[in-house]
Amino acid sequence: MLSFNRDFTFDATTAQQRIMDNALNAIKEEKESGRIGYYMLPETSPAVIEELESYSKTNALIAGGKIKDIVIIGIGGSSLGIKAIDSLLAAKQDTSAKLHFLENSDPVNISQTLSKLNKESSLFIVISKSGGTIETTSIFKTVIAHFDLDLNDVDKERVMVITDAGSSLSQFADSYSIKQFNIPLNVGGRFSVLSAVGIVPLTLAGYDTKVLLSAAGAFLDRLFAGEEKHLLEKACYYYENAKELSINVLFSYANDLENLTKWYVQLWGESLGKIDSMGNRVGMTPIGLIGAVDQHSFLQLVIEGPKDKTVTFIKIDDFENDLRIPDISLKHIEKTDFINGKTFNELINAQCDATRQSLIDNDVPTDGITLSKINEENIGTMIIYYELLTSLVGSMLKINTYDQPGVELGKIILYDNLSK
């Protein structure tokens, strides 16, 4: 389970209650009209699992247990969410296959990743909502060349495609009779991790994606039923203080939460950084930090720098690892002996609590999310929590939360420059 708490005061006025009611009604309309599809994924994606299970029985490589490496070829919304969930769960359980990610057009990284893979044990999943993402198509061509893939015959079962129906990548898959899964047209890339984008590779890796989906669906249902009011209040607080508190920091106390913070940065930044209908530039800058490491880097700026930040702390109550600090006393550094015998679980959570208190003492608004432990249920809740928070704040800002014109401009310039 997840627990939520905050230190800032929020006693809703009549005007603030109206803002929250309007935002909740707005996202209800997005769901019920079918305009925005991520709300429906907890209900529709179990069908993707069934389709995958059926296909896996007919794919000789998967059915025969030959696939030990699943290679994700995708970037941004086509990889960040998968990576976030995998990095959390992989440390908790043995998987049937390891996920690898080919995302960036970094030649050193591409070469190093390919050198570690064996064609005979690999399944390649190409993910692009539009079907024409230049990083993805370029890396896919490199994979074909590196492994000498014969897509007309023996290697077609070694490739899957996840894309919009009718996209150029979809047409490619059709022409080579390669298995494809489609992303609902009304689901944007950065909101797509609970669609086939994430569900297919995570299921193949051996994670319980049915629990992931059911947990997300349960939280979503509670919000629309008038529960989880704290989420509406947090959204309203962010909205009303957006100009003064223009930076939102996610301070996650576990190394394995790092990719979740990166997913959050894309979701928050790309969704809320917009020009509104009045021509105003709006949005809050997302920053992801990892505790306790970033206590020794960024914390000084948060405490004594400009008072323009809110900070959300995420911690894990039970790491399910009892590693203890040895009862050893070393000359000249005996002052730390008081920690001897305690677990690292206790240490990192004490560091989280102390850091949060230091911010509270310096009038920095904070709130906290505690995961009882790492599992599919808690991660599914976290995913939908941040998607819903983003949609609520976007509604309050009166922007289109789901487009990304600034990103598209860069793509246009890139295509133009490289085609000359």
C-alpha positions in Angstrom: 0.0 0.0 0.0 0.9 3.7 -0.4 0.5 6.4 2.3 0.4 10.1 1.6 1.1 13.0 3.9 2.0 16.7 3.6 3.3 19.5 5.8 1.7 22.5 4.0 -1.7 23.7 5.1 -4.6 23.5 2.7 -8.1 24.3 4.0 -10.1 24.7 0.8 -12.0 27.9 0.4 -15.2 28.0 -1.6 -13.2 29.2 -4.6 -10.6 26.5 -4.3 -13.3 23.8 -3.9 -14.8 25.1 -7.2 -11.4 24.8 -8.9 -11.0 21.2 -7.7 -14.5 20.3 -8.6 -14.1 21.8 -12.1 -10.8 19.9 -12.6 -12.2 16.6 -11.5 -15.3 17.1 -13.8 -12.9 18.0 -16.7 -10.9 14.8 -16.4 -14.1 12.8 -16.0 -15.3 14.3 -19.3 -12.0 13.4 -20.9 -12.5 9.8 -19.8 -16.2 9.4 -20.5 -16.0 11.1 -23.9 -13.1 8.8 -25.0 -11.0 11.8 -26.0 -8.2 10.8 -23.6 -7.6 7.1 -23.4 -5.1 6.4 -20.6 -8.0 6.4 -18.1 -9.3 3.3 -19.7 -6.1 1.3 -19.9 -6.6 -0.6 -16.6 -9.8 -1.9 -18.1 -8.6 -2.5 -21.7 -5.0 -3.7 -21.3 -5.9 -7.1 -19.8 -7.0 -7.9 -23.4 -3.4 -7.1 -24.5 -2.1 -9.7 -21.9 -4.5 -12.3 -23.3 -3.4 -11.5 -26.9 0.2 -11.8 -25.9 -0.3 -15.1 -24.1 -2.1 -16.5 -27.1 0.6 -15.3 -29.5 3.4 -16.6 -27.2 2.1 -20.2 -27.6 2.6 -19.9 -31.4 6.0 -18.2 -31.3 8.5 -21.1 -31.3 11.2 -18.9 -29.7 9.0 -17.7 -26.8 7.2 -21.0 -26.3 10.5 -22.9 -26.3 12.0 -20.7 -23.6 14.8 -19.5 -25.9 14.3 -15.8 -25.2 16.6 -14.6 -22.4 17.0 -11.0 -23.5 14.3 -8.6 -24.5 15.6 -5.5 -26.3 13.4 -2.4 -26.2 14.1 -0.1 -29.1 12.3 3.1 -28.3 12.8 6.5 -26.7 10.9 8.9 -24.3 7.4 7.7 -23.7 8.2 4.4 -25.5 10.9 3.4 -23.0 10.9 5.6 -19.8 7.9 4.0 -18.1 9.0 0.4 -18.9 12.5 1.2 -17.6 11.0 2.7 -14.4 8.9 -0.3 -13.6 11.6 -2.9 -14.6 14.4 -1.2 -12.6 12.2 -1.4 -9.4 10.9 -5.0 -9.9 14.0 -6.6 -11.3 15.8 -6.3 -8.0 13.0 -8.0 -6.2 12.5 -11.1 -8.3 14.1 -13.4 -10.8 12.8 -12.7 -14.3 12.3 -15.0 -17.2 14.1 -12.6 -19.4 16.3 -9.4 -18.9 15.2 -6.1 -20.4 17.7 -4.1 -22.3 17.1 -0.6 -23.7 18.3 1.0 -26.9 17.1 4.6 -26.6 19.5 7.3 -27.4 21.4 7.9 -30.6 24.7 7.6 -28.7 27.1 5.5 -30.8 29.1 4.3 -27.9 26.1 3.1 -25.9 24.5 1.4 -29.0 27.8 -0.4 -29.8 28.3 -1.5 -26.2 24.8 -2.7 -25.7 24.8 -4.7 -29.0 28.1 -6.3 -28.1 26.6 -7.8 -25.0 23.7 -9.4 -26.8 23.4 -12.8 -28.4 21.0 -13.0 -31.4 19.8 -16.5 -30.5 18.6 -15.5 -27.1 17.2 -12.1 -28.0 13.7 -10.7 -28.9 13.6 -7.2 -30.3 10.6 -4.9 -29.6 10.4 -1.8 -31.7 8.2 0.9 -30.0 7.1 4.1 -31.6 3.6 5.6 -31.4 4.1 7.7 -34.5 6.0 5.0 -36.3 8.6 7.4 -37.6 10.8 8.3 -34.6 14.2 8.9 -36.1 16.2 7.6 -33.1 14.1 4.4 -33.0 14.2 3.7 -36.8 17.9 4.4 -37.0 18.7 2.1 -34.1 16.4 -0.6 -35.5 18.3 -0.5 -38.9 21.5 -0.9 -36.9 20.2 -3.9 -35.1 19.1 -5.5 -38.4 22.6 -5.0 -39.8 24.5 -6.0 -36.7 22.6 -9.3 -36.3 22.0 -9.9 -40.0 18.3 -10.3 -39.3 16.3 -12.0 -42.1 12.9 -10.4 -41.6 11.5 -12.2 -44.7 12.0 -15.6 -43.1 13.7 -17.0 -40.0 14.0 -13.9 -37.9 10.4 -12.5 -38.2 9.5 -14.2 -34.9 12.5 -12.4 -33.2 10.8 -9.0 -33.8 7.7 -7.3 -32.4 6.3 -3.9 -33.1 4.2 -1.7 -30.9 2.8 1.4 -32.6 -0.4 3.2 -33.7 -2.6 1.3 -36.1 -1.9 2.4 -39.6 1.4 4.1 -38.8 4.4 3.7 -41.1 5.8 1.2 -38.5 2.5 -0.7 -38.5 2.6 -0.9 -42.3 6.2 -2.2 -42.1 5.1 -4.9 -39.7 2.2 -5.9 -42.0 4.4 -6.1 -45.0 6.8 -8.5 -43.3 4.1 -10.4 -41.3 5.7 -9.3 -38.0 3.6 -9.4 -34.9 2.3 -6.0 -33.8 0.4 -4.6 -30.9 -1.3 -1.3 -31.3 -1.4 1.7 -28.9 -4.9 3.2 -28.6 -5.0 6.3 -30.8 -6.3 8.4 -27.9 -3.3 7.5 -25.6 -0.3 9.8 -25.8 3.2 8.4 -25.6 4.1 9.7 -22.1 0.8 8.3 -20.8 1.2 4.9 -22.5 3.1 2.7 -20.1 0.0 0.8 -19.0 -0.9 0.2 -22.7 0.9 -2.5 -24.9 3.9 -0.2 -24.7 4.7 -1.4 -21.2 2.4 -4.3 -20.7 3.9 -6.5 -23.5 7.6 -6.3 -22.5 6.9 -6.4 -18.8 4.7 -9.4 -19.2 7.3 -11.2 -21.3 9.9 -10.4 -18.6 7.7 -12.2 -16.1 6.1 -9.4 -14.0 2.5 -9.6 -12.8 1.1 -6.9 -15.1 -2.5 -7.9 -14.1 -1.8 -6.7 -10.6 -0.1 -3.6 -12.0 -3.3 -2.7 -13.9 -5.8 -3.6 -11.2 -4.0 -1.4 -8.7 -3.9 1.5 -11.1 -7.6 1.0 -11.9 -8.5 0.8 -8.2 -6.9 4.2 -7.4 -8.5 5.8 -10.5 -11.9 4.5 -9.4 -11.4 5.9 -5.9 -10.5 9.3 -7.2 -13.6 9.5 -9.4 -15.7 8.2 -6.5 -14.8 11.2 -4.5 -12.0 9.6 -2.5 -8.3 10.4 -2.6 -9.2 14.0 -2.0 -5.5 14.7 -1.1 -4.6 14.4 -4.8 -7.1 17.2 -5.8 -5.8 19.4 -2.9 -2.2 18.9 -4.0 -3.0 19.7 -7.6 -4.8 22.9 -6.4 -1.9 23.9 -4.2 0.5 23.5 -7.1 -1.8 25.4 -9.4 -2.4 28.4 -7.1 1.3 28.7 -6.2 2.7 28.0 -9.7 4.3 31.4 -10.2 6.0 31.6 -6.8 6.8 27.9 -6.5 7.7 27.2 -10.0 10.0 24.2 -9.4 8.7 20.8 -8.3 11.4 18.5 -6.9 10.8 14.7 -6.5 13.3 13.4 -3.9 13.3 9.6 -4.1 15.2 7.6 -1.4 16.3 4.5 -3.2 18.6 4.0 -6.2 16.0 1.9 -8.0 13.6 4.9 -7.9 15.9 6.9 -10.2 14.1 5.8 -13.5 10.7 6.6 -11.9 11.9 10.1 -11.3 13.1 10.4 -14.9 9.7 9.2 -16.1 8.0 11.8 -13.9 10.3 14.5 -15.3 9.1 13.8 -18.9 5.5 13.4 -17.9 5.4 16.6 -15.9 7.6 18.8 -18.1 6.2 17.8 -21.5 2.6 17.9 -20.3 2.5 21.2 -18.4 5.2 23.4 -20.0 2.8 25.2 -22.5 1.6 28.5 -23.8 -2.0 28.9 -22.6 -4.9 30.3 -24.5 -4.1 33.8 -23.3 -0.5 33.6 -24.6 1.0 33.1 -21.1 3.9 30.7 -20.7 2.9 28.3 -17.9 4.3 25.2 -16.2 6.4 24.1 -13.3 9.9 22.8 -13.8 10.4 19.1 -12.6 13.6 18.0 -11.0 14.4 14.5 -9.9 16.8 13.8 -7.0 18.0 10.6 -5.4 18.5 10.4 -1.7 20.7 10.2 0.2 23.2 11.0 -2.6 21.8 14.4 -3.6 21.7 15.5 0.0 25.4 16.2 -0.7 24.8 18.2 -3.9 21.4 19.8 -4.5 20.1 20.1 -0.9 22.0 23.3 -0.2 20.3 25.1 -3.0 16.9 24.0 -1.8 17.4 25.1 1.8 19.3 28.4 1.3 18.6 29.2 -2.4 15.5 30.9 -3.8 12.2 29.9 -2.1 10.7 28.8 -5.4 10.4 25.0 -4.8 8.1 22.3 -3.5 9.6 19.0 -2.6 7.9 15.5 -2.6 9.8 12.8 -0.7 9.3 9.2 -1.8 10.6 6.5 0.5 10.2 2.7 0.9 9.1 1.5 4.3 10.4 -2.0 3.9 13.3 -2.7 1.5 13.0 -6.4 2.4 16.8 -6.4 2.9 18.2 -6.6 6.4 21.8 -5.6 5.6 23.2 -4.1 8.7 26.1 -1.7 9.5 28.8 -3.9 11.1 29.7 -3.4 14.8 33.2 -2.1 14.0 35.0 0.8 15.6 37.7 2.5 13.6 40.3 4.8 15.0 39.6 8.5 14.6 36.2 8.0 13.1 34.5 6.6 16.2 31.9 9.4 16.1 29.8 7.3 13.7 29.7 4.2 15.9 26.3 5.1 17.2 24.8 3.7 13.9 26.5 0.3 14.3 24.1 -2.6 14.3 21.3 -0.7 12.6 20.0 -1.7 9.1 20.7 0.4 6.0 16.9 0.4 5.6 16.7 2.3 8.9 19.5 4.6 7.9 18.2 5.7 4.5 14.7 6.4 5.9 16.1 8.3 8.8 18.1 10.4 6.3 14.9 11.0 4.3 13.0 12.1 7.5 15.8 14.4 8.7 16.2 16.0 5.3 12.5 16.6 5.0 12.4 18.1 8.6 15.3 20.4 7.6 13.2 21.7 4.7 10.1 22.2 6.9 12.2 24.1 9.3 13.2 26.4 6.5 9.6 26.9 5.2 10.0 24.8 2.1 6.6 23.1 1.3 7.0 19.3 1.3 4.8 16.3 1.0 5.6 12.6 1.2 4.7 9.3 -0.4 5.6 6.1 1.4 5.6 2.7 -0.3 5.1 -0.2 2.1 7.4 -2.2 -0.2 8.3 -2.6 -3.8 5.7 -4.7 -5.7 3.4 -4.5 -8.7 0.5 -3.2 -6.7 2.4 -0.2 -5.3 4.0 0.7 -8.6 0.7 0.6 -10.5 -0.7 3.0 -7.9 2.3 5.3 -8.3 2.0 5.4 -12.1 -1.6 6.4 -12.1 -1.2 8.8 -9.2 1.3 10.9 -11.2 -0.7 10.6 -14.4 -3.8 11.9 -12.7 -2.0 14.6 -10.8 -0.6 15.8 -14.2 -4.0 15.8 -15.8 -5.6 17.7 -12.9 -3.0 20.4 -12.9 -3.2 20.7 -16.6 -6.9 21.2 -16.4 -6.5 23.9 -13.8 -3.9 25.7 -16.0 -6.4 25.5 -18.9 -3.9 24.0 -21.3 -3.8 21.0 -23.6 -2.0 18.6 -21.3 -1.5 16.0 -24.1 0.2 17.7 -26.9 3.9 18.7 -27.3 4.3 21.4 -29.9 7.7 22.5 -28.6 9.1 19.0 -29.1 7.6 18.7 -32.6 9.3 22.0 -33.6 12.7 20.5 -32.8 11.9 17.4 -34.8 11.0 19.6 -37.8 14.3 21.4 -37.6 16.2 18.2 -37.2 14.6 16.6 -40.3 15.2 19.7 -42.3 18.9 20.0 -41.3 19.7 16.3 -41.9 17.9 16.1 -45.2 19.9 18.9 -46.8 
